[in-house]
């Protein structure tokens, strides 16, 4: 049974996560950055709110700073950027 994700003529959203590529180094016995980036796409999501929720969980870390008495949001380690893209559905017949 197919699931209907997006209706006709609607906006859809996806999260684009760009992070630093890493590989395991036997010599250093740890993960090391390769100097290149890799891009991952997550979605599609029907609403902007769903995409924002995924962007927050994938790209950011929130913590409370007791010295400044406020919440701080920083990028996760290795994340270069995390953004949302929007597309509009158009449907056509295929042979």
Biotite code that builds the C-alpha atoms (Angstrom):
import biotite.structure as struc

atoms = struc.array([
    struc.Atom([0.000, 0.000, 0.000], chain_id="A", res_id=1, res_name="UNK", atom_name="CA", element="C"),
    struc.Atom([1.437, 3.354, -1.017], chain_id="A", res_id=2, res_name="UNK", atom_name="CA", element="C"),
    struc.Atom([1.553, 6.304, 1.320], chain_id="A", res_id=3, res_name="UNK", atom_name="CA", element="C"),
    struc.Atom([0.555, 9.723, 0.032], chain_id="A", res_id=4, res_name="UNK", atom_name="CA", element="C"),
    struc.Atom([3.332, 12.075, 1.106], chain_id="A", res_id=5, res_name="UNK", atom_name="CA", element="C"),
    struc.Atom([2.535, 15.180, -0.911], chain_id="A", res_id=6, res_name="UNK", atom_name="CA", element="C"),
    struc.Atom([-0.586, 16.309, -2.702], chain_id="A", res_id=7, res_name="UNK", atom_name="CA", element="C"),
    struc.Atom([-0.860, 18.004, -6.054], chain_id="A", res_id=8, res_name="UNK", atom_name="CA", element="C"),
    struc.Atom([0.650, 21.470, -6.427], chain_id="A", res_id=9, res_name="UNK", atom_name="CA", element="C"),
    struc.Atom([2.114, 21.702, -2.896], chain_id="A", res_id=10, res_name="UNK", atom_name="CA", element="C"),
    struc.Atom([5.418, 22.738, -1.359], chain_id="A", res_id=11, res_name="UNK", atom_name="CA", element="C"),
    struc.Atom([7.772, 20.090, 0.041], chain_id="A", res_id=12, res_name="UNK", atom_name="CA", element="C"),
    struc.Atom([10.879, 20.604, 2.154], chain_id="A", res_id=13, res_name="UNK", atom_name="CA", element="C"),
    struc.Atom([14.167, 18.809, 2.755], chain_id="A", res_id=14, res_name="UNK", atom_name="CA", element="C"),
    struc.Atom([17.160, 19.303, 5.012], chain_id="A", res_id=15, res_name="UNK", atom_name="CA", element="C"),
    struc.Atom([20.622, 19.631, 3.456], chain_id="A", res_id=16, res_name="UNK", atom_name="CA", element="C"),
    struc.Atom([23.439, 18.782, 5.858], chain_id="A", res_id=17, res_name="UNK", atom_name="CA", element="C"),
    struc.Atom([27.029, 19.574, 4.841], chain_id="A", res_id=18, res_name="UNK", atom_name="CA", element="C"),
    struc.Atom([29.684, 18.107, 7.109], chain_id="A", res_id=19, res_name="UNK", atom_name="CA", element="C"),
    struc.Atom([33.410, 17.486, 7.125], chain_id="A", res_id=20, res_name="UNK", atom_name="CA", element="C"),
    struc.Atom([34.258, 14.028, 5.816], chain_id="A", res_id=21, res_name="UNK", atom_name="CA", element="C"),
    struc.Atom([36.193, 11.780, 8.195], chain_id="A", res_id=22, res_name="UNK", atom_name="CA", element="C"),
    struc.Atom([37.972, 8.471, 7.857], chain_id="A", res_id=23, res_name="UNK", atom_name="CA", element="C"),
    struc.Atom([39.505, 6.074, 10.340], chain_id="A", res_id=24, res_name="UNK", atom_name="CA", element="C"),
    struc.Atom([43.278, 6.303, 10.658], chain_id="A", res_id=25, res_name="UNK", atom_name="CA", element="C"),
    struc.Atom([44.948, 3.116, 11.917], chain_id="A", res_id=26, res_name="UNK", atom_name="CA", element="C"),
    struc.Atom([48.153, 5.059, 12.448], chain_id="A", res_id=27, res_name="UNK", atom_name="CA", element="C"),
    struc.Atom([46.532, 7.729, 14.630], chain_id="A", res_id=28, res_name="UNK", atom_name="CA", element="C"),
    struc.Atom([43.939, 5.248, 15.969], chain_id="A", res_id=29, res_name="UNK", atom_name="CA", element="C"),
    struc.Atom([41.156, 7.819, 15.672], chain_id="A", res_id=30, res_name="UNK", atom_name="CA", element="C"),
    struc.Atom([38.858, 9.497, 13.153], chain_id="A", res_id=31, res_name="UNK", atom_name="CA", element="C"),
    struc.Atom([40.620, 12.221, 11.148], chain_id="A", res_id=32, res_name="UNK", atom_name="CA", element="C"),
    struc.Atom([39.161, 14.827, 8.797], chain_id="A", res_id=33, res_name="UNK", atom_name="CA", element="C"),
    struc.Atom([39.949, 14.306, 5.113], chain_id="A", res_id=34, res_name="UNK", atom_name="CA", element="C"),
    struc.Atom([39.743, 17.968, 4.095], chain_id="A", res_id=35, res_name="UNK", atom_name="CA", element="C"),
    struc.Atom([36.639, 17.507, 1.926], chain_id="A", res_id=36, res_name="UNK", atom_name="CA", element="C"),
    struc.Atom([32.974, 17.923, 2.723], chain_id="A", res_id=37, res_name="UNK", atom_name="CA", element="C"),
    struc.Atom([30.064, 15.570, 2.157], chain_id="A", res_id=38, res_name="UNK", atom_name="CA", element="C"),
    struc.Atom([26.442, 16.519, 1.578], chain_id="A", res_id=39, res_name="UNK", atom_name="CA", element="C"),
    struc.Atom([23.437, 14.530, 2.827], chain_id="A", res_id=40, res_name="UNK", atom_name="CA", element="C"),
    struc.Atom([19.751, 15.149, 2.098], chain_id="A", res_id=41, res_name="UNK", atom_name="CA", element="C"),
    struc.Atom([16.929, 14.276, 4.491], chain_id="A", res_id=42, res_name="UNK", atom_name="CA", element="C"),
    struc.Atom([13.262, 14.372, 3.571], chain_id="A", res_id=43, res_name="UNK", atom_name="CA", element="C"),
    struc.Atom([10.941, 15.160, 1.929], chain_id="A", res_id=44, res_name="UNK", atom_name="CA", element="C"),
    struc.Atom([8.786, 16.696, 4.657], chain_id="A", res_id=45, res_name="UNK", atom_name="CA", element="C"),
    struc.Atom([5.265, 18.019, 4.149], chain_id="A", res_id=46, res_name="UNK", atom_name="CA", element="C"),
    struc.Atom([5.672, 21.024, 6.432], chain_id="A", res_id=47, res_name="UNK", atom_name="CA", element="C"),
    struc.Atom([8.367, 23.572, 7.161], chain_id="A", res_id=48, res_name="UNK", atom_name="CA", element="C"),
    struc.Atom([7.980, 22.783, 10.858], chain_id="A", res_id=49, res_name="UNK", atom_name="CA", element="C"),
    struc.Atom([8.949, 19.141, 10.340], chain_id="A", res_id=50, res_name="UNK", atom_name="CA", element="C"),
    struc.Atom([12.009, 20.193, 8.336], chain_id="A", res_id=51, res_name="UNK", atom_name="CA", element="C"),
    struc.Atom([13.013, 22.724, 11.011], chain_id="A", res_id=52, res_name="UNK", atom_name="CA", element="C"),
    struc.Atom([12.764, 20.037, 13.679], chain_id="A", res_id=53, res_name="UNK", atom_name="CA", element="C"),
    struc.Atom([15.066, 17.746, 11.727], chain_id="A", res_id=54, res_name="UNK", atom_name="CA", element="C"),
    struc.Atom([17.486, 20.598, 11.028], chain_id="A", res_id=55, res_name="UNK", atom_name="CA", element="C"),
    struc.Atom([17.690, 21.324, 14.746], chain_id="A", res_id=56, res_name="UNK", atom_name="CA", element="C"),
    struc.Atom([18.314, 17.694, 15.715], chain_id="A", res_id=57, res_name="UNK", atom_name="CA", element="C"),
    struc.Atom([20.832, 17.060, 12.909], chain_id="A", res_id=58, res_name="UNK", atom_name="CA", element="C"),
    struc.Atom([22.816, 20.282, 12.893], chain_id="A", res_id=59, res_name="UNK", atom_name="CA", element="C"),
    struc.Atom([22.720, 21.887, 16.316], chain_id="A", res_id=60, res_name="UNK", atom_name="CA", element="C"),
    struc.Atom([23.366, 21.281, 19.982], chain_id="A", res_id=61, res_name="UNK", atom_name="CA", element="C"),
    struc.Atom([21.495, 23.330, 22.590], chain_id="A", res_id=62, res_name="UNK", atom_name="CA", element="C"),
    struc.Atom([22.855, 23.713, 26.106], chain_id="A", res_id=63, res_name="UNK", atom_name="CA", element="C"),
    struc.Atom([22.217, 25.963, 29.068], chain_id="A", res_id=64, res_name="UNK", atom_name="CA", element="C"),
    struc.Atom([25.076, 28.251, 30.110], chain_id="A", res_id=65, res_name="UNK", atom_name="CA", element="C"),
    struc.Atom([24.815, 28.908, 33.825], chain_id="A", res_id=66, res_name="UNK", atom_name="CA", element="C"),
    struc.Atom([27.329, 31.761, 33.750], chain_id="A", res_id=67, res_name="UNK", atom_name="CA", element="C"),
    struc.Atom([25.347, 33.836, 31.245], chain_id="A", res_id=68, res_name="UNK", atom_name="CA", element="C"),
    struc.Atom([21.985, 32.400, 32.380], chain_id="A", res_id=69, res_name="UNK", atom_name="CA", element="C"),
    struc.Atom([20.805, 31.673, 28.821], chain_id="A", res_id=70, res_name="UNK", atom_name="CA", element="C"),
    struc.Atom([20.409, 28.890, 26.274], chain_id="A", res_id=71, res_name="UNK", atom_name="CA", element="C"),
    struc.Atom([23.236, 28.585, 23.741], chain_id="A", res_id=72, res_name="UNK", atom_name="CA", element="C"),
    struc.Atom([22.935, 26.963, 20.295], chain_id="A", res_id=73, res_name="UNK", atom_name="CA", element="C"),
    struc.Atom([26.072, 25.805, 18.504], chain_id="A", res_id=74, res_name="UNK", atom_name="CA", element="C"),
    struc.Atom([26.713, 23.682, 15.432], chain_id="A", res_id=75, res_name="UNK", atom_name="CA", element="C"),
    struc.Atom([27.440, 20.009, 16.039], chain_id="A", res_id=76, res_name="UNK", atom_name="CA", element="C"),
    struc.Atom([31.072, 18.962, 15.725], chain_id="A", res_id=77, res_name="UNK", atom_name="CA", element="C"),
    struc.Atom([31.996, 18.514, 12.075], chain_id="A", res_id=78, res_name="UNK", atom_name="CA", element="C"),
    struc.Atom([28.896, 20.249, 10.680], chain_id="A", res_id=79, res_name="UNK", atom_name="CA", element="C"),
    struc.Atom([29.688, 22.981, 8.155], chain_id="A", res_id=80, res_name="UNK", atom_name="CA", element="C"),
    struc.Atom([26.108, 24.025, 7.356], chain_id="A", res_id=81, res_name="UNK", atom_name="CA", element="C"),
    struc.Atom([22.571, 22.787, 7.789], chain_id="A", res_id=82, res_name="UNK", atom_name="CA", element="C"),
    struc.Atom([19.821, 24.387, 5.716], chain_id="A", res_id=83, res_name="UNK", atom_name="CA", element="C"),
    struc.Atom([16.308, 23.797, 4.414], chain_id="A", res_id=84, res_name="UNK", atom_name="CA", element="C"),
    struc.Atom([15.358, 23.698, 0.749], chain_id="A", res_id=85, res_name="UNK", atom_name="CA", element="C"),
    struc.Atom([11.851, 24.038, -0.687], chain_id="A", res_id=86, res_name="UNK", atom_name="CA", element="C"),
    struc.Atom([10.428, 22.493, -3.850], chain_id="A", res_id=87, res_name="UNK", atom_name="CA", element="C"),
    struc.Atom([7.019, 22.686, -5.481], chain_id="A", res_id=88, res_name="UNK", atom_name="CA", element="C"),
    struc.Atom([5.384, 19.554, -6.835], chain_id="A", res_id=89, res_name="UNK", atom_name="CA", element="C"),
    struc.Atom([4.253, 19.301, -10.415], chain_id="A", res_id=90, res_name="UNK", atom_name="CA", element="C"),
    struc.Atom([2.870, 16.097, -11.802], chain_id="A", res_id=91, res_name="UNK", atom_name="CA", element="C"),
    struc.Atom([2.913, 14.822, -15.362], chain_id="A", res_id=92, res_name="UNK", atom_name="CA", element="C"),
    struc.Atom([2.036, 11.576, -17.101], chain_id="A", res_id=93, res_name="UNK", atom_name="CA", element="C"),
    struc.Atom([4.807, 9.117, -17.877], chain_id="A", res_id=94, res_name="UNK", atom_name="CA", element="C"),
    struc.Atom([4.856, 6.423, -20.532], chain_id="A", res_id=95, res_name="UNK", atom_name="CA", element="C"),
])
